[in-house]
Amino acid sequence: MPTSQPQSMLYELEHKLPIPLEKRAYFHARVLNSFYQYVLLKFMEEERAGRLTKAELGRRIERAPAVISRLLGAPGNWGLETVTDLLLGICGEELVPSSTPLVGRAFRNYQHWEAQANAPIPPTTSTSTTGVFNIPSRIASVVVCDDILFGLTGKAFLNGVYVSDITIHGNALAIPQLVFYFTVETPKEKPFKKLTLKVVPFGTAPTQLDIPLESVPQSTNPARPKIIVRAPVLVQQIMLRPGKIETTVITESEELDAGGIWVTPIAPALP
């Protein structure tokens, strides 16, 4: 039975062919997100050093405080004028054009994680006949998306979330990256002693991320008996093949299934 060969996300660039609109849109979003992260980090450096506030930045570039909050609060469709104004107002710097080839590029790894102690009891928590809450078991889940950004206030912005199967044409497709945003919950009576997030694409070597437990806060509110840890795992230069991408959480005593996601081939249209 003939099978199709995997096609790289950069196939058209490698072969000097017309670049499809959906791929151009993907890189449009990546560039805009890169500008946002760059400017945001510049602002955070100045703010932490006590040299700048949003109000002062607005005064410098003649923008209302609400506009500054909106610009720095989430990625937007910035033009060059906006980037120029922000850099001038934040640090007195000028953007210098630069670019790097995509073909043959070694992508950097990316790690970011956060933990939330004192999480509320979910509505589904059961009670015993005596009215005492049962201690919930550890659970894990994952959201799969194309990219993730973290805003000034710590909010996570997930871009291109997959709400069902990932569909591909043929038997394989190479893409630049996928982000697996894990959520892991444990009772405060049973804190994690080890926590490793694991992603195993079908037919591909696994990617793992060890969470530094010394930075995980402990629950202190008796009405909120759970500890929640959230963290993204970035898998780059991933080859998608039909089958399930397994996602698991490895602790000191068990391996939790986070759900994963299926990759499904699109059936060819009938003649």
N, C-alpha and C positions, 0 to 999 in steps of 0.2 A: 504494500500500500504506500503510495508516495506521500511524503510529508513535506511541509513547507519549512524553509530555513528561518531561524530567528532573525528579525530585522532590528537593527540598532535604532534607538531614538535619534541618533545623529546620522542616520543612513544617508539622507539627502545632502547633508554637509560633506560627508565623506566622498560622495560621488558627484558633487556639483550639480545636483538636481533641484528643481523648484521645491521650495519648502512649504508644506501644507499650512493652512491658516491655523489649525489647532496647535501645531507645534510652535508657530511664531507667537501665538497667544500665551503659551506656556512660558516662553522665555521673556515675553513682555512682563508677565507677573513676577518672574524671578528678579528681573532688573529693578522693578518698582519696589519690591520687598527689600532688596539689597540697599537701595537708597534710604528707605525708611529706617532700617536697622542701623546704618552708618550714622545718619543724622541723630537718631535717638540716643545712641551711645555717646556721641559728642555732647548732647545736652545733659545726659546723666552725669558725665564726668565734671562738667561745669557746676551743675547743681550740687553734687556731693561735696565739691570743694568750697561751696558757699559763695561762688562768684556769680550765680545766675538763678533767676526764678522765671516761671512762665510769664508773670506780669512784666518783669524787666525785659524779657525777650520780645513780648508784644510791643512794649514801648519803643524798643530799638528798631523794629521793622514795621512799625505803624500797623499793627494788627490787633484786633480786639482779643481779650483774654479767652473768650469762648472759641475763637478761631485757632489760637495756639493750642488749646486743649484738644480740639478736634484733630489738628494736624499731627500732634504727638501721641494721640491716644490710640491710633490704629493706622495701618497702611492705607494710603489713598492714591488717587490718580494724579500724582504730582507732575507738574511741568518743570522745566529747567529753571524758570523764574522762581518757583517756590523753593527748590533746593538751594538756589543761590542765596535767596533772602535768609533762609534758615541758617545756613553756614556762616554768612556774614554776621548775623545777629548773635549766634551762639558762641563762635570762637574766632570770628574775624578771618575766616579761611575761604579760599577759593577752590572750587572743584576743578581738578586737572583731569582731562580725558585720558582714559587708559582702558585697555581691554586685553583679554587673554583668550587663546584658542580653546574651543570646546573639544575638538577632536584630539584624542590622546591625552586629555587632561586628567590628572590624579585628583579626585575630589577629596576634600578634607572631611574628617569625621566631625560629628556634632553631638554634643550631649548637653542636656539641661534637665533638671528634675526639680520637683517641689513636693513638699509633704504638708499635710493638713491634719493636725491633731484636733481633738474636740469636735469631731464631725458629728452631726445630729444622728439620732437613731432613725433608720428608715422606716416608712410606714408598714413594711412587711415584717418587721421584727415580731416574733411570736412571744406569747406569755404562757407561763405554766398555769396549772389549776390554782396555785396559791397566789397568783397575781404577780409573781416575780419574773422579770425578764430573763429569758434564756440567753446565754452568751452566744451571739451569732458566730458562725464559722467564718474562716477566711474566704474571701472571694476575689476574683480578678476579672477584668474586662479590658477591651482594647477598642480604640477607634483608629481606623486607617485613613490616611489622607496623603496628599501630594507634598504638602509643606506645612510648617508651623512657625509662627512668629510670637514673640513675647513683648507686650507693650510696656509702657512706662509704669503702669500700675500693677504689673504682674499678670495681667490677663493673657491667656493663650488664644491666639487667633489661628484656627485650623483652616487651611485652604484646600479645597478640592476633596471634601470628605466623601468616602465611598459608602453609600447607604445600602448597597446590596453587593452582589458579586462583582469582581473586576472582570470585564469582558475583553477578550483579545481576538484578533484575527489570526487564524492558523494555530500552530502548535507551540509557538514561543514568541516572546516579544521582550526586547531589552529596553529598559527605561532608566533614566538617570537616578531616580530615588523614590522611595516611599517612606512615610513616617508612621510609626506605630505608637499611638499615645495610650499608655497603660494607666489603669486605675487599679490599685490593690488596697484591700481593706482588711483590717485585723482588729479583734477586740483589744482594748488597752491592757487586759489581764494577760494577753499573749502577744507581747511586742515581738517584732521581727528580730531575729539574731543573724539572719542572712537573707539577702534579697537580690536576686538576679533576674533580669528580664531577658527573655529569649525569643528570637524570631527565626523560624526555619522555613524559608520558601521551598516549595516542592522541587526536589531535585537539586537543591543548592545548599552550600555550607551554612551553618547557623551563624547568627549575629547575636552577641550577648552584651548586656550592660549591667555592671555591678553598682548597686546603689550604696553610697556611703552612709551607713546607719548612724554614725555619730552625729549627723546633722538632722536626723528625723526627730521632730518634737514629740514629746510624750503628752498624753491627754491628762488634763488637770480638772476639767469640769465633769463632776459626777453624772450630770444629765447627758453627757455626750461621751459614750464609752468606746468610741471607735477611733482608730488611727487610719488615715487615708494617705497613701503615697501615690503621686501622679508623676509620670516621667515619659518622655518620648524616646523612642529608639529609631535612629536613622539608618536605613539600609540603602546603600548607594550602588549604582551600576548593577541593578537587580534584574535577573532574567525571569520573566513570568512564564510559567508553564501551567497547563491545565491541572488542577488539583488544589488541595488546601494548603494555605500558608499557615503553619502552626504557630501559635503564640502561647507561651507558657511563662509562669513565674515560679522560680525555684527558691524555696526557703530552706531553713535549717532542718525541716522535718517532712516537707511534702513538695509536690509539683502541682501547681494550680493551672488549670486550663483557662486561658483568657478569651477563648472563643475563636480567634483567628478569622480568616476570610478566604473565600473560595475564588479561584481563578477559573473562568468558564470561557471556552472557545465559542465564537459566533459561528453558527452554522452557515455555510455558503448558500446564497439565494438560489432557488430552483430556476432552471432555464425556462 
